[in-house]
Amino acid sequence: MGKKRIVIALGGNALGKNLPEQYLAVQETSRAIADLIEAGNEVIISHGNGPQVGMINNAMAAYSKTEPSHPAITPLSVCVAMSQAYIGYDLQNALKEELLNRGIKKNVATVITQVRVDENDPAFEHPTKPIGQFMTKEEADAAVASSGIQVMEDAGRGYRRVVASPKPAEIIEIDTVKDLLNAGEIVIASGGGGIPVIRQGNHLKGVGAVIDKDFASCLLAQQLNADFLIILTAVEKVALRFGTPEETWLDDITVDEAKQYMEEGHFAPGSMLPKVQAGVEFAESGVGRTALITLLQKAKDGVNGATGTRIIKK
């Protein structure tokens, strides 16, 4: 197998739900990524941040109760930026250590990445992503009145802030990522889907939104002209009729086959569906581009064609 440029999208849950869990999780993650680098590939890492950004959001909300000068609602863009640095710090150190242990002298850098969204994206009219702590009806009404946020009742457990999930339109720091790659660095970028911003002239303004990390990773892979987009999940392969007696695991599928399976409703929204959607978008975006959906531990085998679900343009 020749050298490949690979964007690998880690799930936020794969990084643990708190500080000690994350420290341990990045050790295992780094071993799997180092396998790909040791095989001669050029690797760019993106990641989710669901548990981490929720933790940061809750911590800032708790702080606002003891420090009246702090706003009750910390901008979500700020929380995402904090999560990028906090995850990147652990991940780049663990990966650098793993590479040095293997005699590979490469630098690893985290780029705090902003991702522009369209302020007219219809997603802003229909926020769907609940975030942060649960509130009583009274607390929710007070938060809406003071901060103008939107809230929703969440599965009978109380009220939570709800934000939009717009599509990524532009990776602001893409040239910085390219410069680092050209210098032989390993780059961590677009963490948590990127810090969501809108452009106002020369000013970039943070917005209260969550960008799906699989779609952001897809855009990153396209703009870097990657050969592979690896979307990691909790199963080795994608399945049709998942969890039923007729469950069928998929190996190589074409873009058209994947679209048909999506239309037939085989993949759960908020779970496998966005991964397949992002995989299809990447695979059909250029010649020789392959999307791979698999387990972290199977990433190297998947690139070699031994396992995982690969989406290709026929």
C-alpha positions in Angstrom: 0.0 0.0 0.0 1.4 3.4 -1.0 1.3 6.5 1.1 -2.2 7.8 1.7 -3.5 11.1 3.0 -6.0 10.1 5.7 -8.5 12.2 7.7 -9.5 10.2 10.7 -12.7 11.3 12.6 -12.7 10.2 16.3 -16.0 10.2 18.2 -16.3 12.4 21.3 -17.4 9.4 23.4 -14.2 7.5 22.3 -12.3 10.2 24.3 -14.0 9.5 27.7 -16.5 11.5 29.6 -14.2 13.2 32.2 -10.5 14.0 32.8 -9.2 10.6 34.0 -11.2 8.7 31.3 -9.9 11.0 28.6 -6.3 10.6 29.7 -6.6 6.8 29.4 -8.6 6.9 26.2 -6.1 8.9 24.3 -3.4 6.3 25.0 -5.3 3.6 23.1 -6.4 6.1 20.4 -2.8 7.1 19.9 -1.6 3.5 19.4 -4.2 3.0 16.6 -3.3 6.3 14.9 0.5 5.6 15.2 -0.1 2.3 13.4 -1.3 4.3 10.4 1.6 6.8 10.6 4.2 4.0 11.0 2.8 2.4 7.8 3.8 5.6 6.0 0.5 7.4 5.8 -0.1 11.1 6.3 -2.7 11.5 9.0 -4.9 14.4 10.0 -7.1 13.9 13.1 -10.5 15.4 13.8 -12.7 14.5 16.7 -16.1 15.0 18.4 -16.6 16.8 21.7 -20.1 16.0 22.9 -19.3 14.9 26.5 -16.5 17.4 26.8 -18.3 20.5 25.6 -21.3 19.5 27.8 -19.0 19.3 30.8 -17.4 22.7 30.0 -20.9 24.3 29.5 -22.1 23.0 32.8 -18.9 24.1 34.6 -19.3 27.6 33.3 -23.0 27.7 34.2 -22.1 26.6 37.8 -19.4 29.3 37.9 -21.9 32.0 36.9 -23.9 31.2 40.0 -21.0 32.0 42.3 -19.7 34.9 40.2 -22.5 37.3 39.3 -20.3 39.3 36.8 -20.0 36.1 34.7 -22.8 35.8 32.1 -25.4 33.0 32.9 -24.9 31.5 29.4 -21.3 31.1 28.1 -21.2 31.4 24.3 -21.2 27.9 22.8 -18.4 29.0 20.4 -16.2 29.6 23.5 -17.1 26.2 25.0 -16.2 24.5 21.7 -12.9 26.4 21.5 -12.0 25.3 25.1 -12.9 21.7 24.3 -10.6 21.8 21.2 -7.6 22.9 23.2 -8.3 20.6 26.2 -8.8 17.5 24.0 -6.0 18.5 21.7 -3.6 18.9 24.6 -4.1 15.3 25.8 -4.2 13.8 22.3 -1.2 15.5 20.9 0.9 14.7 23.9 -0.2 11.0 23.9 0.4 10.7 20.2 3.8 12.4 20.3 4.9 10.0 23.1 3.6 6.9 21.2 5.5 8.0 18.1 8.8 8.7 20.1 8.4 5.2 21.7 8.4 3.8 18.1 11.4 5.9 17.1 9.3 8.2 14.9 10.3 11.9 15.2 7.3 13.9 14.1 5.6 16.9 15.6 1.9 16.9 16.5 0.0 20.2 16.5 -3.5 21.1 17.4 -5.1 23.9 15.3 -7.9 25.8 17.0 -10.2 25.7 14.1 -13.1 27.9 13.2 -15.7 26.7 10.7 -18.0 29.1 8.9 -21.7 28.3 8.6 -24.3 30.1 6.6 -26.4 32.4 8.9 -29.3 31.6 6.6 -29.0 27.9 7.0 -32.5 26.5 7.6 -31.1 24.6 10.6 -31.3 27.8 12.6 -35.1 27.9 12.2 -35.3 24.4 13.7 -32.8 23.8 16.5 -32.4 20.1 17.3 -29.4 19.6 19.5 -30.0 19.7 23.3 -27.0 20.7 25.3 -26.0 21.6 28.8 -27.7 20.9 32.1 -31.3 20.1 32.8 -33.5 23.0 34.1 -36.9 23.2 35.7 -39.6 25.1 33.8 -38.9 28.2 36.0 -35.2 28.1 35.4 -35.7 27.6 31.6 -38.1 30.5 31.4 -35.6 32.7 33.3 -32.8 31.7 31.0 -34.9 32.4 27.9 -35.8 35.8 29.3 -32.2 36.8 30.3 -30.2 35.3 27.4 -32.6 34.8 24.5 -31.7 31.1 24.2 -34.1 28.5 23.0 -35.1 25.6 25.2 -36.9 22.3 24.8 -38.4 19.6 27.1 -36.1 16.6 26.9 -37.6 13.1 27.4 -39.4 14.0 30.6 -36.2 14.8 32.4 -36.6 18.6 32.4 -35.7 21.4 30.0 -32.4 22.0 28.2 -31.0 24.6 25.9 -31.4 23.6 22.3 -29.2 24.8 19.4 -29.0 24.5 15.6 -26.8 22.0 13.8 -26.0 23.9 10.5 -23.8 22.4 7.7 -20.2 23.4 7.6 -19.4 25.8 4.7 -15.7 26.8 5.1 -12.8 25.8 7.3 -11.2 29.1 8.2 -7.8 27.8 9.1 -7.4 25.4 6.1 -4.3 27.1 4.8 -2.6 26.8 8.2 -3.5 23.1 8.3 -2.0 22.7 4.8 1.2 24.5 5.7 1.7 22.2 8.7 1.1 19.1 6.6 3.6 20.3 4.0 6.1 20.7 6.8 5.6 17.1 7.7 3.6 17.7 10.9 0.7 15.6 12.1 -2.3 17.9 12.6 -5.4 17.8 14.9 -8.1 20.1 13.4 -11.8 20.9 13.3 -12.4 19.5 16.8 -16.0 19.1 17.7 -17.0 20.0 14.2 -15.2 23.3 14.5 -16.0 26.6 16.3 -19.1 27.8 14.5 -18.8 31.3 13.1 -20.5 33.5 10.6 -18.6 36.1 8.6 -19.5 39.8 9.0 -17.1 41.6 6.7 -13.7 40.9 8.1 -15.1 39.9 11.4 -15.8 36.3 12.4 -18.7 36.1 14.9 -19.3 33.0 17.0 -22.8 31.6 16.9 -24.7 29.3 19.3 -24.6 26.1 17.2 -23.1 22.6 17.0 -21.6 21.4 13.7 -21.8 17.7 13.1 -18.2 16.5 13.4 -18.6 13.9 10.6 -19.7 16.6 8.1 -16.9 18.9 9.2 -14.4 16.0 8.9 -15.8 15.4 5.4 -15.3 19.0 4.4 -11.8 18.9 5.9 -10.9 15.8 3.9 -12.2 17.3 0.7 -10.3 20.5 1.1 -7.1 18.6 1.9 -7.6 16.3 -1.1 -7.4 13.2 1.1 -7.5 9.7 -0.2 -9.4 8.3 2.8 -12.0 9.6 5.3 -12.1 7.2 8.2 -15.2 7.7 10.4 -14.8 5.8 13.6 -17.8 4.3 15.4 -18.7 1.6 17.9 -19.0 -1.3 15.4 -16.6 -2.8 12.9 -18.9 -2.5 9.9 -22.2 -0.8 9.0 -25.2 -3.1 9.1 -28.5 -3.3 7.3 -31.5 -4.2 9.6 -29.1 -3.6 12.6 -30.1 -5.5 15.8 -32.6 -7.8 14.0 -32.3 -11.5 13.1 -31.9 -10.3 9.5 -28.8 -8.2 10.3 -26.4 -7.9 7.3 -22.9 -6.4 7.6 -21.7 -4.4 4.7 -18.2 -4.5 3.2 -17.6 -2.5 0.0 -20.6 -0.5 -1.2 -21.0 2.1 -3.9 -22.3 5.6 -3.4 -25.6 4.6 -5.2 -26.1 1.6 -3.0 -25.5 3.7 0.1 -28.0 6.3 -1.0 -30.6 3.5 -1.6 -30.0 2.1 1.9 -30.5 5.5 3.4 -33.7 6.0 1.5 -34.9 2.7 2.8 -34.3 3.9 6.3 -31.7 1.4 7.4 -29.6 3.9 9.4 -30.6 5.7 12.6 -30.7 9.5 12.6 -28.2 11.0 15.0 -26.2 7.7 15.0 -25.1 5.9 11.9 -27.1 8.0 9.3 -24.8 11.1 9.5 -21.7 8.9 9.2 -23.0 7.3 6.0 -24.2 10.7 4.7 -20.7 12.2 5.3 -19.1 9.1 3.8 -21.2 9.3 0.6 -20.5 13.1 0.3 -16.7 12.5 0.5 -16.7 9.4 -1.8 -18.6 11.2 -4.6 -16.6 14.4 -4.3 -13.6 13.3 -6.3 -11.8 10.5 -8.1 -10.1 7.9 -5.9 -11.7 9.0 -2.7 -12.8 6.3 -0.2 -14.8 6.6 2.9 -14.3 4.0 5.6 -16.5 3.4 8.6 -15.1 1.1 11.2 -13.7 0.6 14.8 -10.7 2.6 15.9 -8.7 -0.6 16.5 -9.5 -1.8 12.9 -8.6 1.4 11.1 -5.3 0.1 9.7 -6.9 -3.2 8.6 -9.7 -1.1 7.0 -7.3 1.0 5.0 -5.6 -2.2 3.8 -9.0 -3.5 2.6 -9.3 -6.2 5.3 -12.4 -5.0 7.2 -14.8 -2.1 7.8 -17.4 -0.7 5.4 -15.9 1.2 2.5 -18.0 3.6 0.4 -16.6 4.1 -3.1 -17.8 5.9 -6.2 -18.4 3.4 -8.9 
